Amino acid sequence: MPDPSRLRDSTQIVLPCGELDGIRPSIESEFTVSVFTADDHCRIIGSPVEIKAVSDYLARHGISLP
């Protein structure tokens, strides 16, 4: 049986919402993901393929993920 934390890591990105300033609309329009805000953190949820693409997009914009 797959490890739930590994599946979660491949289907979401959690980061401070300030990191998405100016690029959140682009992420929501270019990728098939949902962005949810809770307190000061944003959660980007999508398929593993979309999350990988968003991760690459964030890296191109100078946002490194843990």
Secondary structure, DSSP 8 states (H G I E B T S, - for coil): ---HHHHHHHHEEEEEGGGGTTTHHHHHHHSSEEEEEETTEEEEEE-HHHHHHHHHHHHHTT----
